[in-house]
Amino acid sequence: MKYLFLLLPALLFLFPAASFAGARAGLLLWFDSILPSLLPCLILSDLCIRFGVVTIIAARLKNIGRILFGLSPFGCYPAFLGFLSGLPAGAKAASDLYLRGNISKEEAEYVITFCNNVSPIFLINYAASDQLGLPSFGYPLCAVIWLSSVLSGRLMLLIKRKGASPLVSQTCASVTAAETRTIIEETDEAILDSFYILIRTGGYIVLFSVLSRILLFTAGSGPAACALSGILETTTGIRAIADSAAPLSVKVPAVAAAAAFGGLSGFAQTVSVTARAGLSTGRYLVSRLLGALFAAAFAWIWYMTLG
């Protein structure tokens, strides 16, 4: 592993233009999109958990979450948060709820297998409209990613439990606000914690964006290079796929697969927010790979029938 970290400075020195372009693209993505969209969500989510608001939200979502996902009431919260806000918000919420004793470790690890998706805004505006030039594919792409994630997550749960019912216990401890801390103190801590998470997220985005740009600079824009770029970092990979000479019948499922997988950058972000809770991310990675296969198949069917 230490030799890998010796290789990275060498790549920066050998490919300064590609490294600079990748770093700038990663920083712009983080500053223009990730920071404004995720920061309020992370702060509010943290406060909802700290002050018990999540109890009310869980009560409203429990029937939908139980039927669709086999989740306890509290497990529904990170699931729906992840679908609506994008990674790593869902994984962060699942980790926090586990640390507070509201969900089991098994349920937390199950939730992150399917709730940690790229945001709908990214799918609709960037992937479908800006890159593929298919605005009509925006909402279907969201449906494809969500359906693929749920199917892969349920499949992983059934395999782990050998066909047992995926419904987890609905008995959870309630969240209570700390009696010895003021609202300002809790809010300060939530803000600092959210910024800390987003700074780490930005670092991973920049790192993998640089590696992806260097890969495309050295390997060209062939199918293999585009695929590897998507595996490293979703945004750069989708751009490479969209700019390639492949027909739309290939681009559409390839973009869907890249978005469903989330890139190794997304995996690293997930690991960073779940490490404190000791959650295993092995199933998460396998589920992402399965979700990419499902998404490619569903997107190809959509394009061939309705595109």
Beta strands, then each sheet from edge to edge (+ up, - down):
end
